[in-house]
Amino acid sequence: MELIVSSALVFFLILDPFGNVPLFLSALSHTAPERRKTVIARELLIALAIMLAFLFGGQAFMRLFHVGAPALSVGGGMILLLIALRMVFPTPERSLREKAPEDEPFIVPLAIPYVAGPSLLAMEIVLVSGNPDGLPSYLIALVLSWLVSAIVLYFSQGLLRVLGPKTLVAVERLMGMVLVIVATQMSLEGIAEFFGAAR
């Protein structure tokens, strides 16, 4: 249970649904209002399928590229740190925003990279490769975190209206700060594991 809760929290922080609310609304600005929820539901399901593919294919990735667990830990930590810093200190030059599509978006940018982004996919590979026996727990954690994120994003328009953009920005900054700590811990564990194995 502890593994499920901790993994779900990490997945949820990386998914960053509150930070994605304005991005989703911007990307859907040219989509007919009556189609928006349908499009969001479709893109969320596509994102889930991609995330599940990476979750179950993580070990194959390790074998194909001959990547060790310490390297994945440090690499995953660095990716997380970069994403976290962009959440805490966003700039126009380093924004995750994509140009709003002129028509109804399909896969890009909603499913990828807003939901199933590179940081989340890398984290799945890191976790499963480091602990293959924990795959069932990671699966439950991923689905739970996706479900909560899906609820937030499905009702994104009402959420933005109720909470306001400033509250959403504050929540995203807080999530980014927590993610910095997680990223640092991952990197330290990878470094420690590498030097321990090198002895």
N, C-alpha and C positions, 0 to 999 in steps of 0.2 A: 504493500500500500504506500509506503514511504517513497519508493521509487516512482510510482505512478504520479503521486502528488508533486514531487520535485521536478519530474520531467515535464508534466503538464504545465507547471508554472514557467519553466524555461521556454517551452514551445509558445505559450501564450504571450510572454514578453517579446519574443522574436516576431510573432505574428503581428503584434502591435495594432490591434483593431481600432483603438481610439485615434491613433495617428493616421490610420488609413481612411477614416470617415471623410475628411475633406478631400482626399485624393480620389476616393470613389465618386463623390458628388461632382467633382470637377471633370472626371473622365466620362461621366454620364450626362454632362450638361447638354449634349446634342441628341440625347436619346429621348424618345417620347415618354412623358411622365407615366403613362399607363404600362409601359414596357420595362421600366427601371427595376422593379422588384423581381420580375422574371429573369432579366439579364443578370442581376446580382446572384440569384439562386443558381443559375446555370454556371456562372463563373466560379462560384464557391465550390460546386461539385467537381468541376474540372480541376480546380486547385487541390482538392482532397485526393483525387485520383493520382495526380502527379506526386503529391507528398507520400502517398502509400507506395507508389512505385519506387521512390528513393528509399523509403524505410526498409522495404524487403530486398532492395538491390544493393544495399550498403556494403555487405560482405563481398559481393561480386566485384564491386568497385575497388575494394582493398586488394583483392587478389589480382585483378587486371593490371593495376598500376604499381603493384608491389609497394604500397604505402604502409608504413608502420603506424601503430596506434599512437605513439608519442607525437609523430608528425601531424596526424589528424587532430590531436588534442590542441597542439599549439596553433595549427592553422585555423581550426575552428574558433579558438579563442581570439585570434587576431581579427577574423572576419566579424565576430560578434562585437569586438571592441570598436571596430570602424563603424558598424551599424549603430551601436550605442552612442558613440560620439556625435553622429549625425542627428540622432534623436535629441540629444541634450543641447548641441550647438549647431543647429541647422543654418545653412547659408544658401543664397540663391544659386551659387556656383556648384554647391555640393548637395543639391536637393534630390530627393527620390522621385520627384514629380516627373510625369511624362506629359508631353503635349496632348491635350484633350483630342480624342479622335473626332473626325467630322461626322461619323455615323455611329451605329451601335458597336461598341467594343466587343471583340471576340478573342478570348485567351489573354492577349496583351492589350492593356497593361493590368487588368484587374486580377485574373488568375495568376499570371506571371508578369511582373515580379511583386505586385502588391501583397498577394497572399502567400503563394508558394515562391518565396524569394530565395536567392542563393544562400543567404545566411541560414535559413531554416533547413534547406535541403542538405547543406554541409553539416549542420548540427545533427541531423538524423543519422547520417553516415558515421559521424564521430561516436555517437552514443551506442548505436547497434554494433559497430565494429569493436568497440571497447568492451562491450558486455553482450555477446550474442544471446546468452540465456535470458536476458531481460527483454527480448523482442516482444512478447505478449504484453508486458507492462508498458513498453514504449508505444505500442499500438493503441492501447486504451488511452494513454496520456495524450497522444496525438489527436485522436478522435474527439476527446473531451475538450481540448484546447481549441480545436477547429470549430466545434459546435458552439462554444461560447463566443468565439470571434464571429462566427456566421450570424448569430443572433444580433450582435452589435452592428455588424455591417448591413444586415437586412433591414434594420430599422434606423439606418444612418441618418436619413433626412430628419426624422422626428427627434433623434438624439441630438443632432446639431442644434435644432431649434430649442430644445429644452435646456441643454447644458451650456450652449454657447461655445464659440471657437476658443475663447481664452481658457475655459475649463478643460477642454480637450487637449490644448497645448500643454497645460500644466500636468495633466495625467501622463502625456507622452514623455515629458521631461523626467518625471518620476520613474517611469518604466525604464527609460534609458539609463538612469543612474544605477538602478538595480542590475541592469544588464552589464554595465561596466564591471561590477563586482563579480558577476558570474563569469565573464570573459577572462578576467584576471586570474580567477581560481582555476579555470580550465587550462590556461597557458602554464601556470605554475605546476599543475599536476603533470602536464605533458613533459615539461622540462625535467621534473624530478624523476619521472618514469624513464626518460631517455638516459640520464646519468646513472640511474640505478641499474639499468640493463647493460650499460657500457662498462661497468666495473668487472 
